[in-house]
Amino acid sequence: IELERDDEFFQILTAELQQGSVLQDMTRRRFEQDVSALEKRMTKVVSPGHAADMYTWRTIFSIYMDAQIFKGKVEHDRSIRSVEKSKAQMDWFLGQLEEKRLVSKFKKGVSRESFDQFIALNAELLTLKHYQLLNQTAVTKILKKHDKRSGLNASTSFPSFIKESKFFSSGLADILCASVLGELMKIIPQPDDYLCPVCMSVAWRPIRLVCGHVFCVRCLIKAQKKKMESCPLCRHPTAVKLASSLNLDIPMQNFLKLYFPKEIKQKKKENEREQAIEDVQAMTGRRYTEEELMRMHARSKHSCYIM
């Protein structure tokens, strides 16, 4: 293109970038609408009335979080992934699902449809990241060629322009990824968010202390028997001492019963086993070693017959 003025090149380039920004904003809005539509659909398929699919989805999202496809989620790594790294992590995620045959475990057709839509959203995020990278590379080459012909140094200021321009910002993919996690994760509660900080199991019969921290009733009783008075997390001086059945968090208990039936069942078995051991120790006056307790637990799995 023959240019009549030196600044005409930059005017054309700026106009093209502005058009790209408009297209990118349209893509962002459409993506957020798709996430909202998927959220409404999944709200039905992961409800407690569909326990089988609920647990399958929970496993899928747990693996998805571990994959850290678009951004690191651990303390020592919160960096935004490159396109290559995101693709590799996405492949790992899909490989894990295939290995565990999770998708085939869906009982409802709408769950499979929702899963396909979820994968499509992630593929769109990968495409967006790749699109940004290609545009960044293209503009860099254009500016270098312009510098070579004009004798200017426009390409040297391009890195700072990238940081200021939302068109090249990798934060957009990060925002959209946060939209996926924020909207979808909240409808599929994970057990890790409802663990008793002492036994690290789901806090069945949750007791909410005056300081706000929650413990399962079993661990609280143990703490009170040991004459513990303060909260083990925040050290509130009388939180444990003052706790009673009045501190039972009934809404949370009902929530746990709905969304974690398997974990609650396992927790009840563990509580019954511990109570039985304590009863035996109280009757015999003897303290058992960990090895003896394990043998007792193994024998308790077998039926006892009186001949």
C-alpha angles and dihedrals in degrees: 000000000000110000122204096196133036093235094050090083092057093045091055092045092048092050091051092049091050090053088050090052091052091051090048092052090051090051091050093052093047091048092052090050090052091051090050091050091049090049091055091049094047093047086072100042096048096047119124088256088070099048096161094056091039091061092044091053091047091055092047093052092045089057090044091056091048090052092062089200101175104017138013114255102189126094096251095043123042096142124135110253123243119239091258093048092047091052091048092050091047089053089050091051093050090045091055091051091050093047092051093040090226099153091056089057094068111116097192126064090218089060091058090047090050090049092052089050091049091053090047090055091052091048088052090053090052090050091051092051090049091047091054092049093050092049092048091051092046094051091047091055092045091053093047091052090047091051091050093053099037102035091234127129102226093134092063092064093046096090091059090046089055091056092052098042117085088202090072096032114124085204091084092067087045091053092048091047089052087051090056093047096040097048100037103035093057091062092051105053115204121220091230088071092058104043126133104243091223106049095019092225127116106292099247112189088016115214114202111206124215088259091058099250118130128221132171114258092244094059091044092054090050091051092050091049088055089053092246111162108172130069109262090219107045100011094235098178100231105018096111095036094055097044118113141152087290088071093063108128099223098181090052091046091053090048092052091049090054101044104028107038094144094048092047091051091052092046091052090052091051091049091050091049093050091047091051091051091049090050091052091048091049092051096044098034088225130127114220126217120238090253092053091048091052091051090049090051091050092050091048089065091065123076118250118223127194112216 
